[in-house]
């Protein structure tokens, strides 16, 4: 009997060692998340809920996806990257900076034309839409059309609809989509192209119309853990982003959810 007890104790000890050797998220850990500017309110709400449930802490850094990707490439310390398009996640993947096994497609969004609420008149955005005429001598607010996802989607949509040539010389390019939204909100531009979720957070603007989904590439938000992350809690938070609590927040903000955990 003593021999059986000894064997049992050895097995329990081995199990304990294996458990200790497996990365586990522990309360009190700190993670840093780089996220696209259009995710600000919803990501903050998700992080707050996760912090309350786990005792861990999240530092969020928001900017255009292109800016964040370049900062990560330059060595900025981060655990997770939430991009507003595939292009900049692919960029970091090609640099060998993300964990490919962790990469997921998290959310979808829609592209809209907004105007100051007092001046907004609903319109059908299609080929022949008189955007140039509506602008007159004024500017169209957009995120940077060469680098920032909202800007590249917007340019693609305008080109697809045959409207780009008429407005390209009157585009006020901003560093991210929220900066473009602010130009319209302040009345500095009569129209702007932003995401539908951005329009929802600013009561001083209204949606004039939605761009046809077929006029631009699908607006997909991928998320991934960076290979440089050494914090187990980052994997836990990435899983949480795919769960029902986070989904309720994202859907409430106007996103469509994609990735789901069991």
Buried (B, 14 or more C-beta within 10 A) or exposed (E): EEEEEEEEEEEEEEEEEEEEEEEEBEEEBEBBBBBBBBBBBBBBBBBEBBEEEBEBBBEBEBBBBBBBBBBBEEEBEBBBBBBBBBBBBBBBBEEEBBBEEBBBBBBBBBBBBBBBBEEBEEBEBEEEBEBBEBBEEEBBBBBBBEBBBBBBBBBBBBBBBEBBEBBBEBBBBBBBBBBBBBBBBEEBBBBBBBBBBBBBBBEBBBBBBBBBEEBBBEBBBBBBBBBBBEBBBBBBBBBBBBBEEBBBBBEEBBBBBBBEEE
